[in-house]
Amino acid sequence: MHDAEHLLALMGAFDVASLGDGDAVAGINQLAAMAVALANLALPRSGIVTPEGRRLEVGCNLLATGPRVTSSILDEVIAPISRCQNNLVAQVTRLLKHDRAEEARGLNRRWKLDGKTKPSAGESALLDLMTGDPDDDPLFTNRRDQWLKVVTEAPSDHFDDLRRCPRAFIAAATPKLLKDQLPGAHDGQAAVAISLNRMADAKKFGTLCPALMDGLIPCGPSGETVKGRLLVIDTGGLLRDIATAPDDKNAWLGRLLWLVEGNAGPNPPTPPAGKADIVRLPNLTTRFENAVRFLFVDRLNGSKGQPVTFECDIAGSQDRWMGFLAEMEKLLPGISSTARRLLSSLVFGLRKLVAADKAPQGFKFTLTGIEALVRFLVHRMANYRAAIVFSADDARKLRFKRRILTKLEGASLDSRSIYHPLHLPADLCEELLGELEASNLVRRSGRIWERVGGKGLPADPDDRLQLVV
């Protein structure tokens, strides 16, 4: 089977046509966003464990652009996560209010949030180290092993920890709103949704987001760091304009995997005539909501430091994936880092979707289908980026050609008399004059150029652009 056949089987299993309201690309983008969002919500160090014990961690930074994909992600990915997060914060706030009311009862208090939890091995070890004889090793262990427990295990969960850091998910429209919420990131890591509405937004986030993706933002009282897994929603449709006018402050967008619309290609495969006998996974949006709730439970149910893992033999797939990304570097510089965890994140997220409710008998999906999907997504990103860059270059050349033709209206000029007043590089001017000559719009006589009447220039270079993988 080729990639198209594997991808078609996966699309059928997860019914992406229905998920995208009849648009296969929209359905694929939404399925990928759902799976990655679930991976981003998981506890730190969650991932896929191979039979050899190799852990492939999950979590990937995404950017969604285009009216259809941004709308569906806001409604069916961000909204369910926000509801869970808002419910949690509201519950904690209400409990604190009740606690203050109980405290006001004085001696008649009926209960107290006293944080009664069993200390972790690290806490117990630190207590022994600080209260024991520094010259003697403790019974049955030694001081070195105890220090190892201290730095390996986090303290046990207390209600005060949840009060201070309740956010597994953070949403923000400005860098200030984002930065203000980062100290509340649960367990030092959160899924982060950012909306871009204006060109200036990308530059403003550019000073914060790179360090946040790298986990190098100090937010705690003692400099504890926070890491964010980003889902950037290009609600303003700005990516094309940003990419055609690159700036150091918006370069961070190149570190995200782009979920894109449009016809740059490749197009999804179409099923053959006649309905295929495929068992489809039903109710994906409801399953996603259930999966989100279960991941919140995983984070809150006393599981601090206990990542969520699935056992699956994807070592060979991951090696092939990294080889593919290395080949794509020439088209997408940095993609080997950007998309390194995309495969494991989709395996994790799709497994979570399936496990969120009872699957129909006979339902199945394959690792080869997921491999075809990740390659499809990266090819689409590469083509979209190429279309932007090439369109911008064509548009720039077209503008210069029009200025050259205007300059030659009623005049015969040598090359320097053309490029110097137009502030054009001499070699570019010669290239453009050659193209205009080939189109019979100008002619050369010795060193002199003159205009030829007749045909005009095309209205838009995009009309001539067709990129297909």
C-alpha positions in Angstrom: 0.0 0.0 0.0 1.1 3.6 -0.7 0.7 6.6 1.5 -2.5 7.5 -0.2 -4.1 4.2 0.6 -2.9 4.2 4.3 -4.1 7.8 4.7 -7.5 7.0 3.1 -8.0 4.1 5.5 -7.2 6.4 8.5 -9.6 9.1 7.1 -12.3 6.5 6.8 -11.8 5.1 10.3 -12.1 8.5 12.0 -14.7 9.7 9.5 -12.9 13.0 8.7 -15.4 13.9 6.0 -18.1 14.2 8.6 -15.7 15.9 11.0 -15.0 18.5 8.4 -18.6 19.0 7.3 -17.8 17.4 3.9 -14.3 19.0 3.5 -11.6 16.3 3.8 -8.8 18.9 4.5 -10.9 20.6 7.2 -11.6 17.2 8.8 -7.9 16.1 8.7 -6.8 19.4 10.3 -9.4 19.1 13.0 -8.5 15.5 13.8 -4.8 16.5 14.0 -5.7 19.4 16.3 -7.7 17.2 18.5 -5.0 14.6 18.9 -2.2 17.1 19.5 -4.4 19.1 22.0 -4.9 15.9 24.0 -1.1 15.2 23.9 -0.5 18.8 25.0 -2.8 18.5 28.0 -1.1 15.4 29.3 1.2 15.5 32.3 4.9 16.3 31.7 6.9 13.3 30.4 3.8 11.6 29.1 4.3 9.6 26.0 4.7 6.4 24.1 6.9 3.6 25.6 8.4 1.1 23.1 9.0 -2.6 24.0 12.7 -1.7 24.6 11.7 0.8 27.2 12.4 3.9 25.1 10.0 6.7 25.9 8.9 9.1 23.1 7.4 12.1 24.8 4.4 13.9 23.4 3.5 17.5 22.9 3.7 19.7 19.7 3.3 23.4 18.9 0.7 24.1 16.3 -0.6 27.1 14.3 -3.9 26.9 12.5 -4.7 29.4 9.7 -7.7 29.8 7.5 -11.3 30.6 8.3 -12.6 27.1 8.4 -9.9 25.4 10.4 -9.7 28.3 13.0 -13.5 28.3 13.4 -13.8 24.6 14.0 -10.8 24.5 16.4 -12.2 27.4 18.4 -15.6 25.7 18.7 -14.7 22.0 19.0 -11.2 21.9 20.5 -10.6 25.1 22.5 -14.1 25.4 23.9 -14.3 21.9 25.5 -10.9 22.4 27.1 -11.8 25.8 28.3 -15.0 24.5 29.9 -13.1 21.9 32.0 -10.5 24.5 33.0 -13.1 27.1 33.9 -15.1 24.5 36.0 -11.9 23.6 37.9 -11.0 27.2 38.7 -14.7 27.9 39.7 -14.7 24.9 42.0 -11.5 25.9 43.7 -12.7 29.5 44.1 -16.0 28.3 45.6 -14.3 26.0 48.0 -12.0 28.8 49.2 -15.0 31.0 49.8 -16.6 28.2 51.9 -13.4 27.8 53.7 -13.3 31.4 54.7 -16.9 31.1 55.9 -15.9 28.1 58.0 -12.9 30.0 59.4 -15.3 32.8 60.6 -17.1 30.2 62.8 -14.1 30.1 65.1 -14.3 27.1 67.5 -17.5 25.9 65.9 -15.6 25.2 62.6 -16.8 21.9 61.0 -13.9 21.2 58.7 -10.6 22.7 57.5 -8.5 22.6 54.4 -5.4 21.4 56.3 -3.6 19.7 53.4 -3.5 16.2 55.0 -1.6 14.1 52.5 1.0 11.5 52.8 4.5 12.9 52.2 6.3 11.7 49.1 9.5 9.7 49.4 11.4 12.9 48.5 9.8 14.9 51.3 10.5 12.1 53.8 14.1 11.9 52.7 14.6 15.6 53.0 13.1 15.6 56.5 15.5 12.8 57.5 18.5 14.6 56.0 17.7 17.9 57.8 16.9 16.3 61.2 19.4 13.4 61.2 23.0 13.2 62.3 25.1 14.5 59.4 28.0 12.2 60.3 26.0 9.0 60.2 24.1 7.4 57.3 20.5 6.6 58.1 19.5 2.9 58.7 19.0 0.8 55.5 20.1 3.7 53.2 22.7 6.4 52.8 22.6 10.2 52.5 23.4 10.1 48.7 20.4 7.9 48.0 18.2 10.2 50.1 19.4 13.2 48.1 18.6 11.3 44.9 15.0 10.9 46.1 14.8 14.6 46.9 15.7 15.7 43.4 13.8 12.9 41.7 10.4 13.1 43.3 8.1 16.1 43.6 6.3 16.9 46.9 2.9 15.3 47.4 -0.1 17.2 46.1 -1.7 19.6 48.5 -4.8 21.7 48.1 -2.6 24.8 48.4 -0.7 23.6 45.3 -4.0 23.4 43.3 -5.0 26.8 44.6 -1.8 28.4 43.4 -1.4 26.4 40.2 -4.7 25.1 38.8 -4.2 25.8 35.1 -3.6 22.8 32.8 -4.8 25.1 30.0 -4.2 28.8 29.5 -5.8 31.0 26.9 -4.6 34.5 26.1 -4.9 37.2 23.4 -2.0 39.4 24.6 1.4 38.7 26.0 0.5 40.4 29.3 -2.5 38.2 29.8 -0.4 35.1 29.0 2.5 36.1 31.3 0.1 36.9 34.2 -1.3 33.4 34.0 1.9 31.4 33.6 2.7 31.2 37.4 -0.6 29.2 37.7 0.5 26.5 35.3 -0.3 23.1 36.8 2.8 21.0 37.5 4.9 23.6 35.5 3.4 22.8 32.1 0.2 23.9 30.3 -1.4 23.7 27.0 -1.6 27.3 25.8 -4.0 28.8 23.2 -3.1 32.1 21.6 -5.2 34.1 19.1 -3.5 36.4 16.6 -5.8 39.2 15.4 -3.4 41.9 14.3 0.1 42.0 12.7 1.4 43.6 15.9 0.3 40.6 18.0 2.8 38.2 16.4 5.7 40.6 17.2 4.6 41.2 20.7 4.4 37.4 21.5 7.8 37.0 19.9 9.6 38.0 23.0 7.8 35.5 25.2 6.8 32.4 23.2 10.2 31.1 22.2 11.4 30.8 25.8 7.9 29.4 26.8 8.2 26.6 24.2 11.7 25.8 25.4 10.5 25.7 29.1 12.8 28.5 30.1 10.3 31.0 31.6 11.0 31.4 35.4 7.6 32.0 37.1 7.7 30.4 40.5 8.8 32.2 43.7 12.1 30.4 43.6 12.6 30.6 39.8 10.7 27.5 38.9 10.3 27.2 35.2 7.2 26.8 33.1 6.7 25.2 29.7 3.9 25.8 27.3 2.6 23.7 24.4 1.2 26.2 22.0 -1.9 26.2 19.8 -1.9 29.5 17.9 -5.1 30.4 16.2 -4.6 32.8 13.3 -8.1 34.3 13.6 -7.0 37.4 11.7 -5.7 35.5 8.7 -2.3 37.1 9.1 0.2 34.3 8.4 0.5 35.1 4.6 1.4 38.7 5.3 3.7 37.8 8.2 5.6 35.3 6.1 6.1 37.7 3.2 7.6 40.3 5.5 9.8 38.3 7.9 11.0 39.9 11.0 13.1 38.6 13.9 10.2 39.2 16.3 7.7 37.0 14.4 10.3 34.3 13.5 8.9 32.1 16.4 5.9 31.2 14.1 8.3 29.2 12.0 8.8 26.9 15.0 5.2 25.8 14.9 3.6 23.1 12.6 1.1 24.9 10.4 -2.4 23.4 9.8 -3.4 25.1 6.5 -6.3 25.4 4.1 -6.2 26.2 0.4 -5.2 24.3 -2.7 -1.4 24.4 -2.6 -1.5 20.6 -2.2 -1.2 17.8 -1.8 -4.9 17.1 -1.9 -6.3 14.2 0.3 -7.0 11.0 -1.5 -10.6 10.3 -2.6 -12.3 7.0 -1.9 -13.0 4.8 -4.9 -16.5 4.5 -6.3 -18.7 2.4 -4.1 -18.9 2.7 -0.4 -16.0 1.0 1.3 -16.7 -1.5 4.2 -15.0 0.6 6.9 -15.9 0.6 10.6 -16.0 4.2 11.6 -15.4 5.7 15.1 -18.6 7.6 15.9 -19.2 10.8 17.9 -15.7 12.2 17.7 -16.6 15.6 19.2 -18.2 13.9 22.2 -15.3 11.5 22.5 -12.9 14.5 22.5 -14.8 16.1 25.3 -14.6 12.9 27.4 -10.9 12.5 26.6 -10.3 16.1 27.8 -12.0 15.4 31.1 -10.1 12.2 31.6 -6.8 14.0 31.0 -7.7 16.6 33.6 -8.5 13.8 36.0 -5.1 12.2 35.3 -3.5 15.5 36.2 -5.5 16.1 39.4 -6.0 12.6 40.9 -2.9 12.6 43.0 -0.8 11.7 40.0 1.9 14.4 40.3 5.1 13.1 38.7 3.3 10.1 37.2 3.1 10.7 33.4 0.5 9.0 31.2 2.0 6.4 28.9 0.9 3.9 26.2 3.0 1.0 25.2 3.4 0.8 21.4 6.2 -0.3 19.2 6.8 3.0 17.2 10.6 3.0 17.3 10.9 2.1 13.7 8.2 4.6 12.7 10.0 7.3 14.6 13.3 6.6 12.9 11.6 6.8 9.5 9.9 10.0 10.6 13.1 11.7 11.6 14.7 10.6 8.3 11.7 12.2 6.4 12.0 15.4 8.4 15.8 15.6 7.6 14.9 15.4 3.9 12.3 18.2 4.4 14.8 20.6 6.0 15.7 22.2 2.6 12.1 23.3 2.2 11.3 23.9 5.9 14.4 24.8 7.9 14.1 23.7 11.5 11.2 21.2 10.8 13.2 18.3 12.4 12.9 20.1 15.7 9.4 21.5 15.2 7.7 18.2 14.2 9.9 15.8 16.1 7.1 14.8 18.5 4.3 15.1 16.0 4.1 11.3 15.3 4.1 10.3 19.0 1.6 13.1 19.8 -0.8 11.8 17.1 -0.4 8.2 18.3 -1.1 9.3 21.9 -4.0 11.6 21.0 -5.8 9.2 18.7 -5.4 6.4 21.3 -7.0 8.7 23.9 -9.8 9.5 21.5 -10.5 5.8 20.9 -10.3 5.0 24.7 -12.7 7.8 25.7 -15.7 5.6 24.9 -16.6 2.2 23.7 -15.3 1.6 20.2 -17.6 -0.3 17.7 -16.7 -3.9 17.0 -14.2 -4.2 14.2 -12.9 -0.7 14.5 -9.2 -0.4 13.8 -6.5 2.1 12.7 -2.9 1.5 11.9 0.4 3.1 12.6 1.1 3.2 8.9 -2.0 5.4 8.5 -0.6 7.8 11.1 2.7 7.9 9.4 1.0 8.8 6.2 -1.0 11.5 8.0 2.1 13.2 9.5 3.8 13.3 6.2 0.7 14.7 4.5 0.6 17.5 7.1 4.2 18.5 6.7 3.9 18.4 2.9 1.0 20.7 3.0 2.9 23.1 5.3 5.9 23.0 2.9 3.7 23.7 -0.1 1.8 26.5 1.6 5.0 28.2 2.7 6.5 27.8 -0.8 3.4 29.3 -2.3 3.6 32.3 0.0 7.3 32.9 -0.7 7.1 32.3 -4.4 4.0 34.4 -4.7 5.7 37.3 -2.8 8.7 37.1 -5.1 6.5 37.0 -8.2 4.5 39.9 -7.0 7.7 41.9 -6.3 9.1 41.2 -9.8 5.8 42.1 -11.4 5.7 45.5 -9.6 9.2 46.2 -10.9 8.3 45.2 -14.4 5.4 47.6 -14.4 7.7 50.4 -13.2 10.2 49.5 -16.0 7.5 49.6 -18.6 6.3 53.0 -17.3 9.8 54.3 -17.4 10.1 53.2 -21.0 6.8 54.9 -22.1 7.9 57.3 -24.9 11.6 56.9 -24.1 14.5 54.8 -25.2 17.0 54.2 -22.3 20.1 52.3 -21.5 20.1 49.8 -18.5 21.6 52.3 -16.0 19.1 54.9 -16.9 16.4 52.4 -15.9 17.7 50.7 -12.8 19.3 53.7 -11.1 16.3 55.9 -10.7 14.1 52.9 -9.8 16.7 51.8 -7.1 16.9 48.4 -8.7 19.9 46.1 -8.5 21.6 46.0 -11.9 21.5 42.2 -12.2 17.8 42.1 -11.3 17.0 44.8 -13.8 18.8 42.8 -16.6 16.9 39.7 -15.6 13.5 41.5 -15.7 14.3 43.2 -19.0 15.2 39.8 -20.5 11.8 38.4 -19.3 10.0 41.4 -20.8 11.9 41.0 -24.0 10.9 37.3 -24.1 7.3 38.4 -23.7 7.6 40.9 -26.6 7.0 43.8 -24.3 10.4 45.5 -24.9 13.2 45.2 -27.4 16.9 46.0 -27.3 18.9 47.8 -29.9 22.6 47.7 -28.9 22.6 49.2 -25.3 19.3 50.9 -25.7 15.9 49.5 -24.5 12.5 50.6 -25.8 8.9 49.7 -25.2 6.9 47.6 -27.6 3.2 48.1 -27.7 0.7 45.3 -27.5 0.4 42.7 -24.8 0.2 43.6 -21.1 1.4 42.0 -17.9 -0.6 39.3 -16.0 -2.8 40.7 -13.3 -1.6 38.4 -10.5 1.4 36.0 -10.3 -0.7 33.6 -8.2 -2.7 32.8 -11.4 0.4 31.1 -12.7 1.4 29.3 -9.5 0.6 25.6 -9.0 2.5 23.6 -6.5 1.8 19.9 -6.0 3.7 17.4 -3.9 
